């Protein structure tokens, strides 16, 4: 078995006259946390949308676990073991936490329409298995007190955890996290650090993340890819990439900002 779970080679995508991503290449190894960083408009979320098959690249290739990802329709992505969260939370607000998480199990039900309509023994077993998996994720992310609460009644930080939980309920081998700390306070961001570390340790999940919080990036990432204006600036370990002159200029703004970042990461 190859050590590479996801491979992007020279992927580009153009929207009209705008080249949003230009010949970006990287490999994500099994079991690692790989992070995309860069200023707003760098093309990071566009890369996520290419992997999710929301967009189709103009050129280049995407391979997941040895298969051509571009040969799959968008609705088949979850079934092959890829789940994601979104920068703007996408949950069913008038459903409970439990109901939202059960939706994350839909690719694993294994029942047909007739089974579900008649609630056959097969459907009952599938429902029990789904509930067992969901309860495990609820316990893992400390969501017990919110199990029956409607999403609309939850604070923003808890909603972020619920969206992470729903993605985990799909049992992904590759988890795409789009700015998981966005909108969180310092304490909630620290919790997110632990969740990401525990997800890899307990579930063996490979994580591909887009993130702006450089403290979080430095604490959880094995490797970092820095982008700017749709192109690759640097690829390597977090400290190595953060010290790259092109990254300092494009993402951090100045050498002074880099010094502040190093002090923050050392804290």
N, C-alpha and C positions, 0 to 999 in steps of 0.2 A: 504494500500500500504506500502510495506517495505521501510525503510529508506535507505537500501543498494541498490545502482544501479549496482555496479560491485563487484563480489566476486571471488577472486582467492584462492584456497585451495590446498596447497602442490603441486604446479606446479613445474615440473622438465622437463628439455629437455637436451638430450645428442646428440652431434654431433660426431659420431665415438667414440673415447675414451675420449672425452672431455665432462664433465658435466658442461654445460654453466649456467644452473639455477638449484638450488637444493632445493626442498621443500619450495618454497616461498609462503607465505600466506598473504593476506591483503584484506580489504574491502574498497570500495570507496563509501562514502555517497552521496546522491543526493544533488546537489548544492554546493559542496565543491571544493576547489582546493587541490589536493593530488599530492605530488611531490616525484619522485624517484631520489635519489642522490647516488653518489658513484664514485670511481675512474674509469678511462677507463678500460674496460674489466670486469666491475662488473656484467654485465648481464642486465642492465637497458633497453637498446634498444631491447634486446632479449625478455624481458617481453612484450614490446610494440608489437613486431612482433607476439607473441603468441596471444595477445588480438585481433590483426588485422587479425588473422588466416593465416598470411604468413607462420608461423611455427605451427606445432601441438605438444603439450607437450607429452613427453614420459610417464608421469603420472600426476595425479592431475586433478582438475576440474576448469572450468571457467564458471561462471553464470552471465548473464547480464539481469537485470530487470526480474529476476525469470526464465529465459529460459537458456537452455544449449547452451552456445556459441560454444562449440566444435561440435555441431550437424549442424552448419551452414557452408556452403562453403565460401571461401574468398569473392566472388563477392556479397554475401548477407549482408555483414557487414554494408555497408553504408545505406542500406535500413532499418535496424533496429535502426538506429540513432547513429552510431559511425563514426566519421570522424577523420582524423589525418593529421599532417604535418610531414615533414621528416627533419632529421639532414642535409642532402644534398638536397637542394631545387629541387623539382620535378615539374617543370612547362613546358608548351609548349612554347619554346622560340620564335618561329616564328608566334605565335598568339598574339593577343592583350590582355590586362588586362581583358577587357569585355568578350572576347571569352573564356579565361581561367576560369572566374567565372561562365559563363553559363554552362560550362562542370560540374561544381560542383552541378548543379541543375538536373542532368540527372536522379537521382532516384525519382524525384518528377514530371516528365513530365506526366505520366499517359496516353500516347498516343501509338498507335501501328504503325507498319511500313506503313500501308496503309494511315493512317491519315497524317503521315509526308510526304509521297510521294505526296499526293494530296493536302496537306496543307488545310485540312478541317477546319470547324469552331472550332472543338474541338482542333485541332493542333494550330490554331491561338490564342485561349484562353489560351492554355498551354504556348505558347511562350510569351504572354503578362504577364502572371502571373510570369513566370521565370524572365523576365526582371525587373519586379517590385521588386522582392525579391533581385535580384542582385544589383539594384540601391540603395536599402536600405543599403546593406552591403558596397557599395562604399562610400556612404555618412558617414556611421558609422566609417569607417577607414580612412576617408579623402583621398580617392584615386581619387577624381574627375578629377584632372589635368592629371592623368595617364590613364584614361579610355580607350583611343584609341591607346595607345602606345604599341609597341611590347615589349614583355618581354625581348628580347635580348638587347634592348636599355635602360633598367632600371638599376640603381645602386643596389648593393646587398641588402642594407637595405630595399629598397622599394619592392624588390622581396620577402623578408621574409614576409612582410605585405600582399602581394598579395596571397602568399600561405596560410596564415592564413585566408584571405578573402574567398578563394575558399573552404576551409574546412567549414567556417561558412555558405556558400551558401547551403550546404547540410542540414542545420537546425539540427545539431547533438544535441542529449541529452548528449552524452559523447564526449568530444573533447580531442584527444590525441595530445599533443604538444611535439615534440622531439627536445630538446635543442632550444627553440625559440629565445634565445639571442645569439646563436653561430654566431660569425662573425660580431656582431653589435658593434658600438661604444657606449660610455657612454650615449649620448643623445638618441640614438635609443633604447637602453636597457630601459631607463626610460619611453620612449613611450610604449614599450612592457608591462611594469608594468601596465600602465593605461589601455591598451587594454584588458589585461587579467582580471583586476578588472571590467571593463565595460562589458565585455562579460558575466561574471557571473551575474552582476546586471541587465543588459538590457534583455538578452536572457534567463536567468535562466539555463545556460549551466553548467554542471559538467565538471571540467577540471582535467585530469590526465596528469602530465607533467614530463619529464626528463630534468634536468637542472644542469649545473655546476656553474653558477653564484649564489653564496650564498647570495648576497645582494638581487637579484631578488626573490630567494626562500623565504627569510625571509619576504619580503614585501607582497607576494601574497598567500602564502601557509597556509592552515588550519592545515594540517598534513603532515609529511615527513616520508618516508621510506628510510633508508640508507641501501645500499647493498655493499657487497664486495665479489669477487670471487664467484658470483652466489648465495650467501646466504644473509639472512636478518641479519643486524647488530643491528638496532634500529628502533623503530616506535613510533612517538609521535608528539608533537608540534615542530615547527622549532627550537626554542632555546633549548629545551630539547634534541633533537637529535643532534644538533651541539655540545652540551657539553658532549655527550656520549664519554667515553674514547676510545672505539673501533673505533668510527667515526673519532675522532681527529687523531688517529694513521694511519688509513687506508686511509682517504680521505683528511684530512688537513695537515697531515705530522708531526705536532709538536704542543706543547702547545703554542708556540709563534705564530704560524699561527692562532690558535683559538682566541688568544687575539686580533690579527689584524682583524679577521673576526668580532668579537664583536664590535670593534670600528667602522668598516665599516657599520655594520647594525644599529648602534646607530646614524650614521650620517644622 
